[in-house]
Amino acid sequence: MSKNTISSYRTDLVSFLNYLESRNLSSVEKVKRDDITQYLLFLKDKGLSGNSVSRALVAIKMFYRFMVEERLIKDNVAGILESPKLIRPLPNVLNINEVEKLLAAPDTRDWMGLRDKAALELLYATGMRVSELVDLPTNTVNLDVGFIKCRGKGDKERIVPIGTQAKNAISRYMQKVRPALLKNRADNHLFLSRLGRRVSRQSFWKMIKKYAKRARIKKEIMPHTLRHSFATHLLERGADLRVVQEMLGHADIATTQIYTHINKERLKSIHRQFHPRP
């Protein structure tokens, strides 16, 4: 599993163990099935989504399975608990006009503006995850051919084409900004901070929020918003679902199919708005 997934499961288990301690349950062997059910209800009462509660239960079930396999406990009290039904919400996407405003928001007269412009252009051009962007090495970007080699979840590698505008923005950043940020240090990451080090996911997330505010975009912006917009816009223009799946790096096409639902909702909205008999 990816580092982010492992970190999430660790967080879920620490939360569960803290809950047990607050209920004076000092040993996992003393935990009953009802205790786990009460914990899940506790998470729901805290306002966690069905997806988050389900992930917490998966972490607990895998934890107990591991302990049984290692003969640390005898009974898997979490084994037959069922996850809550997942309702996957449709991702929030920007329309093309909003994307253009977002991409135009960085001030390219400034070093950091040139860097941020290149990062935003690359995110929208490829549908990369922000976590993939911050780990992207310079030697995986081929501006002559117009492709990047991206390493995603499960350490799987994929090749994604990039367009002219993204290539130009990256080229300007690599020529004018990156050498100055590097300051003769050795760092193979494409995007660097002011200190010449790898930029964190949190920094890029804040950067996207900042430019969305500057572009006066009213929609809620999430780290995956440009990724969702990339996929939606491709499918709206007739791209094959399998091709979009490959560019996004989805292992299961069912994950990609959510973007077809967005298209259906958009068609229904247009129909309601313009049909003479709604």
WOWO-V915275 format. One record per helix or strand of 3 or more residues. SS is the DSSP state (H for helix, E for strand). FROM is the first residue (numbers start at 0). TO is the last residue. Records with the same first field share a line. If there is no record, write none. Layout:
BEGIN
SS: FROM-TO, FROM-TO
END
This chain:
BEGIN
H: 2-21, 27-29, 32-44, 49-68, 95-103, 110-125, 129-133, 137-139, 152-154, 163-181, 200-213, 224-235, 240-247, 252-255, 257-273
E: 146-150, 156-160
END
